[in-house]
Amino acid sequence: MDVTINGARLNIEVLGGDDKNKPVMIVHHGAPGLGSHAEPKGSFGPFSDEYRVVVFDARGSGASEDKAPFTHEQWAADVDAIREWIGAEKIIMAGGSYGGFISMEYAIRYPDRVLAMVLRDTSADNAHRELSRANALASPRIEVDLDLFNRIMAGTTRDNEDLKAAWAHILPLYDHDLDMDKVHARVANTPYHYATHNFAFAVNQENYDLKPHLPGIKVPTLITVGRHDWITPVAASETIHRLIPGSELVIFENSGHAPQVEEAPKFQQTVRDFLRRALGKA
């Protein structure tokens, strides 16, 4: 459904019915300008038996309105407005990849609104960029076109077609087991918003560093990551784990950037067990 949130039309879907006794989980997709709620719907939809799961296309992504600003501050504020719209005093905040950036931003900016947090394949600063570049150059899966690679990673793509070409170029790096049919299907089905992507990577990430704020996060936090994640490697999750007091880190040995897909049963059980413990403590 379309809902106006902070002046922007956002595409939102609520899974799990209208049972107000269920805790609310808001899940933020990754890849601004490339992502949509389709991935978190598939990954977190199974949790709708115990939770009201809210998935949505962030402003500037998917079927939502391309209405600036595309800043972390605005995206976190949109999450809080969605929390208010759904009628929850507190939420479980979840997000993977860039959605993890916004999840941590939300927990820092709205600490009294978070029951627990679930992170997946993410980073607390921009140090992962150099690691990902090295991983891409070392991978036998692609012969890196440095101009194309640099445009998508630096946020200087020229238009939607250029972003699509760059996305197609790096997608073979993401999964533990490469399936080019899946890569081609994902390229074809991705909604492209190059201006959003460019702002996220050229502006937001330049000074992105949440590390000084992570020790102040006091809610139960689960950090998950694929052992073979090329873009936000295990070291990035280990840093988050070291800095958030009492956090839990689970590494998925047979996954790349998407353990929620590549090891779905284990991922779902890991999250369920964590949330039952976390909410029991709360």
C-alpha positions in Angstrom: 0.0 0.0 0.0 1.1 3.6 -0.5 1.4 5.6 2.7 2.6 9.2 3.1 5.5 9.2 5.5 7.2 12.5 6.4 5.9 14.0 3.1 7.0 11.2 0.9 4.8 8.4 -0.7 6.3 5.1 0.5 5.3 1.6 -0.6 4.7 -0.3 2.7 3.5 -3.9 3.3 2.5 -5.3 6.7 2.8 -9.0 7.2 1.3 -10.9 10.2 -2.2 -9.4 10.4 -3.6 -6.9 12.8 -2.9 -8.7 16.0 -1.8 -5.8 18.3 -0.4 -8.4 20.8 2.4 -9.3 18.3 5.6 -7.3 18.6 6.3 -5.1 15.6 9.5 -5.8 13.5 10.5 -3.2 10.9 13.0 -4.4 8.4 15.0 -2.1 6.2 16.3 -3.3 2.8 19.8 -2.6 1.6 21.2 -1.0 -1.5 19.5 2.4 -1.7 18.5 3.1 -5.3 18.7 -0.7 -6.1 16.9 -2.4 -3.2 13.3 -2.9 -2.4 11.1 -4.5 0.2 11.0 -7.8 -1.9 14.2 -9.1 -0.2 13.1 -8.5 3.4 9.6 -9.7 2.6 11.1 -13.0 1.5 13.6 -13.3 4.3 11.5 -12.0 7.2 8.0 -12.9 6.0 8.3 -16.3 7.8 8.5 -14.4 11.1 4.9 -13.1 10.6 3.6 -16.0 12.6 5.0 -14.4 15.8 5.5 -10.8 14.8 3.9 -8.1 12.8 6.6 -7.6 10.1 6.7 -4.2 8.3 8.7 -4.1 5.1 8.8 -1.1 2.8 10.6 0.6 0.0 12.7 3.5 1.4 12.3 6.9 -0.1 14.2 6.9 -3.4 14.0 3.1 -3.8 11.6 0.5 -5.2 8.1 1.8 -5.8 8.4 4.6 -3.3 8.7 8.3 -4.2 12.0 9.8 -5.3 11.7 12.6 -2.8 15.0 13.9 -1.3 16.7 14.1 1.0 18.3 10.7 0.8 20.2 11.0 4.1 20.7 8.6 6.9 18.9 11.1 9.2 15.9 11.2 6.9 15.8 7.4 6.4 15.9 6.9 10.2 13.2 9.5 10.7 11.1 7.7 8.1 11.5 4.4 10.1 10.3 6.2 13.3 7.3 7.7 11.4 6.4 4.2 10.2 6.6 3.0 13.8 4.2 5.6 14.8 1.9 4.9 11.8 1.7 1.2 12.7 1.0 2.1 16.3 3.9 0.5 18.1 5.6 2.1 21.1 8.7 0.1 20.5 10.0 -2.1 17.6 12.4 -4.7 16.7 14.7 -3.0 14.2 16.3 -5.2 11.5 18.3 -4.5 8.4 20.9 -6.0 6.1 23.8 -4.4 4.3 23.0 -0.7 3.9 19.8 -1.5 5.8 22.1 -2.3 8.7 23.6 1.2 8.5 20.1 2.6 8.9 19.2 0.1 11.6 22.2 1.2 13.7 21.5 4.9 12.9 17.9 4.3 14.2 19.0 2.6 17.4 21.4 5.5 18.1 19.0 8.3 17.2 15.9 6.7 18.8 17.2 4.5 21.6 14.0 4.5 23.6 12.0 3.0 20.6 14.0 -0.2 20.1 13.3 -3.6 21.8 16.1 -5.5 20.0 18.1 -5.2 16.8 19.0 -7.8 14.1 21.9 -6.9 11.7 23.0 -8.8 8.7 26.2 -8.3 6.6 26.8 -4.7 7.4 29.4 -2.2 8.6 29.7 0.6 11.2 32.0 2.7 9.0 33.3 3.1 5.5 36.5 1.0 6.1 34.9 -1.9 4.3 35.2 -0.1 1.0 38.9 -0.8 0.6 38.4 -4.4 1.7 35.6 -4.9 -0.9 37.7 -3.4 -3.6 40.6 -5.8 -2.8 38.1 -8.7 -2.7 36.7 -7.8 -6.1 40.1 -7.5 -7.7 41.1 -10.9 -6.3 38.0 -12.7 -7.3 38.2 -15.1 -10.3 34.5 -14.5 -11.0 34.8 -11.2 -12.8 37.5 -9.3 -14.6 37.0 -5.9 -12.9 36.2 -3.0 -15.2 37.7 -0.4 -13.0 35.8 2.5 -14.5 32.5 0.8 -14.1 33.4 -0.6 -10.7 34.5 2.8 -9.4 31.3 4.5 -10.6 29.0 2.3 -8.7 31.2 2.2 -5.6 31.8 5.9 -5.5 28.3 6.9 -6.5 29.1 8.6 -9.8 26.8 6.5 -12.1 25.6 8.5 -15.1 22.0 7.4 -15.3 19.8 4.3 -14.6 21.2 2.4 -17.5 24.8 3.0 -16.3 23.8 1.9 -12.8 22.2 -1.3 -14.3 25.3 -2.1 -16.2 27.5 -1.6 -13.1 25.1 -3.7 -11.0 25.2 -6.5 -13.5 29.0 -6.3 -13.4 29.4 -6.8 -9.7 26.4 -9.1 -8.9 28.4 -12.3 -9.5 30.5 -11.5 -6.5 27.7 -11.6 -4.0 26.6 -15.3 -3.5 28.6 -18.2 -2.1 27.5 -20.4 -5.0 27.4 -18.6 -8.3 24.2 -19.1 -10.4 24.3 -16.8 -13.5 20.6 -17.4 -14.2 19.8 -15.9 -10.8 22.2 -13.0 -11.5 20.5 -12.2 -14.8 17.0 -12.5 -13.2 18.0 -10.1 -10.4 19.5 -7.6 -12.9 16.2 -7.7 -14.8 14.0 -7.3 -11.8 15.9 -4.6 -9.9 14.2 -1.1 -9.8 16.9 1.5 -10.6 17.1 4.9 -9.0 20.6 6.2 -9.8 20.3 9.5 -8.0 19.5 7.8 -4.7 22.3 5.4 -5.1 24.8 8.2 -6.0 23.9 10.3 -3.0 24.2 7.3 -0.7 27.6 6.3 -1.9 29.1 9.7 -2.8 27.8 11.8 0.1 26.5 9.6 2.9 29.4 7.2 3.0 32.1 9.8 2.9 31.9 10.6 6.6 30.1 7.5 7.7 31.4 6.2 11.1 29.1 5.0 13.8 31.9 3.3 15.9 32.0 6.0 18.6 28.3 5.6 19.2 28.0 1.8 19.2 28.9 1.4 22.9 25.9 3.4 23.8 23.5 0.8 22.2 22.0 -1.0 25.1 19.4 -3.2 23.4 20.0 -6.9 22.7 21.7 -7.1 19.3 22.2 -10.0 16.9 24.9 -9.6 14.2 24.9 -12.1 11.4 27.3 -12.3 8.4 28.3 -14.7 5.7 31.9 -16.1 5.9 32.5 -15.2 2.2 30.9 -11.8 2.1 33.0 -9.7 -0.3 31.5 -6.3 0.3 31.0 -6.1 4.1 33.5 -8.8 5.2 33.4 -10.6 8.5 35.9 -8.1 10.0 33.2 -5.4 9.7 30.8 -7.5 11.8 33.4 -8.3 14.3 34.0 -4.6 14.9 30.3 -4.1 15.5 30.3 -7.1 17.9 33.2 -5.7 19.8 31.6 -2.3 20.3 28.0 -3.1 21.1 27.8 -4.4 24.7 26.4 -7.9 25.0 25.9 -8.4 21.3 25.9 -11.8 19.7 27.8 -12.6 16.5 26.9 -15.6 14.2 28.9 -16.4 11.1 27.3 -18.4 8.4 30.1 -20.6 6.9 28.4 -21.4 3.6 27.1 -17.9 2.6 28.3 -14.8 0.9 26.4 -11.5 1.4 23.0 -13.2 1.9 22.9 -15.9 4.6 19.2 -15.1 5.0 18.8 -16.6 1.5 21.7 -19.0 1.2 21.3 -20.6 4.6 17.7 -19.6 5.2 16.6 -22.3 7.7 19.6 -21.7 9.9 19.2 -17.9 9.6 15.5 -18.1 10.6 16.2 -20.3 13.6 19.1 -18.2 14.7 16.9 -15.0 14.6 13.9 -16.7 16.3 16.0 -18.1 19.1 17.7 -14.7 19.6 14.4 -12.7 19.7 12.8 -15.1 22.1 15.7 -14.7 24.5 15.8 -10.9 23.9 12.2 -10.3 24.4 12.0 -12.6 27.3 14.7 -10.5 28.9 12.9 -7.3 28.0 
